């Protein structure tokens, strides 16, 4: 008997594919797809397909669910799935991971530190680089306070999510500082450059400038300008 080969109906194939987009399926049924899913029992697994519109929709749903999760284990599993899933682009992946980190730092700081590192690690790394560069231009040996990156009082007291800084104070109590500040996990961090005379009642001599963290070069230039006025060479 001669076998007959039929050409597939492409329209039918496409229609069947669309029908499967939001189906709740197991890994055995769809082995080629990694699954990002809400871990709440009432929701189950949500398949993300390679179709961009559907992926965008599911990523939006995932963002909403991340904000509502309070179980650290659920957030960690969500993070593992996001890291492994191949159907989203890098921008979407970074957005989801950032949201997971922010949420995890809110519900379980210790778990977040274990996975993502200390919350001030990026700030410390950048300020340490600025400090090392200023050391090559200025003699900071007469600094009346500790050299290097320090933790601010607002972070120690829990009033700010991140408060780390570098500073120099001369023997006349003039101080210049460059701080990385972030109020909460949801807030955008910023850089503050400040010069003042500690203990002085004259507030007119106080100078302050704010920059975004993307303007670290400008913030460093301002900090160097202030140092030139108070470091005795």
C-alpha positions in Angstrom: 0.0 0.0 0.0 1.4 3.4 -0.9 1.4 5.9 1.9 -0.1 9.3 1.3 1.6 12.4 2.6 -0.7 15.3 3.5 0.6 18.9 3.8 -0.3 20.4 7.2 -3.0 23.1 7.3 -0.9 26.0 8.5 -3.9 28.0 9.5 -5.1 25.1 11.7 -1.7 24.7 13.2 -1.6 28.4 14.1 -5.0 28.3 15.6 -4.2 25.3 17.7 -1.0 27.0 18.9 -2.9 30.1 20.0 -5.4 27.9 21.9 -2.6 26.6 24.0 -1.1 29.9 25.0 -2.9 30.2 28.4 -3.4 26.5 29.1 -2.3 25.1 32.4 0.1 22.3 31.4 2.8 20.2 32.8 6.4 20.1 31.8 5.8 16.7 30.2 3.3 18.2 27.8 5.4 21.2 26.9 9.1 20.2 27.4 10.4 23.0 25.2 8.9 25.8 27.4 10.3 26.9 30.8 7.5 28.1 33.1 7.2 31.3 35.1 4.3 30.8 37.4 2.6 32.3 40.4 3.3 30.0 43.3 0.0 30.6 45.0 -1.9 27.3 44.9 -5.1 28.9 43.5 -3.3 30.2 40.4 -1.0 27.4 39.3 1.4 27.5 36.4 1.3 30.0 33.6 3.0 29.1 30.4 5.0 31.9 28.7 5.2 31.3 25.0 7.6 32.8 22.4 5.0 35.1 21.0 5.9 38.7 22.0 2.5 40.0 22.8 1.7 37.1 25.0 5.0 37.3 26.7 4.5 41.0 27.4 1.1 40.2 28.9 2.5 37.4 31.1 5.4 39.5 32.2 3.0 42.2 33.3 1.0 39.6 35.3 4.3 38.3 36.8 5.2 41.8 38.0 1.8 42.2 39.7 2.2 38.8 41.5 5.7 39.6 42.6 4.4 42.7 44.4 1.8 40.6 46.3 4.1 37.8 47.4 5.2 37.7 51.0 6.7 34.3 51.2 10.5 34.4 50.8 10.6 30.9 49.5 8.1 31.7 46.8 10.1 34.7 45.7 13.3 32.7 45.6 11.6 30.1 43.4 10.2 32.8 41.2 13.7 34.2 40.8 15.1 30.8 39.8 12.4 30.5 37.1 13.1 34.0 35.8 16.8 33.2 35.5 16.2 30.0 33.6 13.4 31.1 31.3 14.6 31.6 27.7 11.5 33.3 26.2 11.9 36.8 27.6 14.5 39.4 26.5 17.2 40.7 28.9 15.4 43.9 29.7 12.3 42.0 30.8 14.5 39.6 32.8 16.4 42.4 34.6 13.1 44.2 35.4 11.6 41.1 36.9 14.8 40.3 38.9 14.9 43.8 40.2 11.3 43.7 41.4 12.0 40.3 43.1 15.1 41.7 44.8 13.2 44.8 46.0 10.3 42.7 47.3 12.6 40.1 49.0 14.6 42.9 50.7 11.3 44.1 52.2 10.0 40.7 53.4 13.3 39.0 54.2 16.5 41.1 54.2 18.6 38.2 55.2 17.4 36.0 52.3 17.9 38.9 49.9 21.5 39.5 51.1 22.2 35.8 50.7 21.0 35.8 47.1 21.8 39.4 45.9 24.5 40.4 48.3 24.5 43.4 50.7 22.0 46.1 49.8 24.8 48.7 49.7 27.4 46.7 47.7 27.0 48.7 44.5 27.2 52.0 46.4 30.3 50.9 48.3 32.0 49.8 45.2 31.5 53.0 43.4 32.4 55.2 46.3 35.5 53.2 47.0 36.7 53.9 43.4 36.1 57.6 43.9 38.0 57.5 47.2 41.0 55.8 45.6 41.1 58.4 42.8 40.9 61.3 45.3 43.8 59.7 47.2 46.0 60.1 44.1 45.3 63.8 44.0 45.0 64.8 47.7 47.0 64.1 50.9 44.2 62.8 53.1 46.5 61.8 55.9 45.3 64.7 58.1 41.7 63.6 57.9 40.0 64.1 61.3 37.5 61.3 60.5 38.0 57.8 59.2 39.0 57.5 55.6 37.2 55.2 53.2 33.6 54.3 52.7 31.5 54.6 55.9 27.9 53.8 56.9 25.7 56.8 57.6 23.6 57.2 60.7 20.3 57.1 58.8 21.0 53.6 57.5 22.2 52.4 60.9 19.0 53.7 62.5 16.8 52.3 59.7 15.6 55.6 58.4 17.1 55.0 55.0 17.5 51.9 52.9 21.1 52.9 51.9 23.2 55.6 53.4 27.0 55.3 52.7 29.5 58.0 52.1 33.1 59.2 52.0 34.2 62.3 53.7 37.1 64.5 54.8 37.2 66.9 57.7 40.1 69.3 58.5 41.2 70.6 61.8 39.0 73.7 61.3 36.0 71.4 61.3 35.3 72.0 57.6 33.9 68.8 56.1 33.3 67.7 52.5 31.3 64.5 51.8 30.0 62.4 48.9 27.0 60.2 49.9 25.0 57.5 48.1 21.4 57.8 49.5 18.3 55.7 48.9 15.2 56.2 51.1 13.5 52.8 50.4 13.9 49.9 48.1 11.3 51.4 45.8 13.1 54.8 45.6 15.7 55.8 43.1 19.1 56.3 44.8 20.9 59.6 44.4 24.3 61.2 45.2 24.7 64.1 47.5 27.8 66.3 47.7 28.0 68.5 50.7 30.4 71.0 52.3 29.9 72.6 55.7 31.6 73.7 58.9 30.6 71.2 61.7 29.1 73.0 64.7 28.9 76.4 63.0 25.7 78.4 63.5 26.3 80.1 60.1 24.3 78.0 57.7 25.1 80.3 54.7 28.4 78.6 54.3 26.8 75.2 53.7 27.0 74.0 50.1 25.1 71.1 48.7 24.6 69.5 45.2 22.5 66.5 44.2 23.1 64.1 41.3 21.7 60.9 39.9 23.8 57.8 40.3 24.4 58.0 36.5 26.1 61.3 37.1 28.8 59.9 39.3 31.5 61.7 37.3 29.9 65.1 37.9 29.4 64.3 41.6 33.1 63.3 41.8 34.2 66.6 40.1 32.1 68.6 42.6 33.5 66.6 45.5 37.1 67.3 44.3 36.3 71.0 44.0 35.2 71.0 47.6 38.2 69.1 48.8 40.5 71.6 47.2 39.1 74.3 49.5 39.6 72.4 52.7 42.5 70.0 52.3 45.8 71.6 53.5 48.4 70.6 51.0 
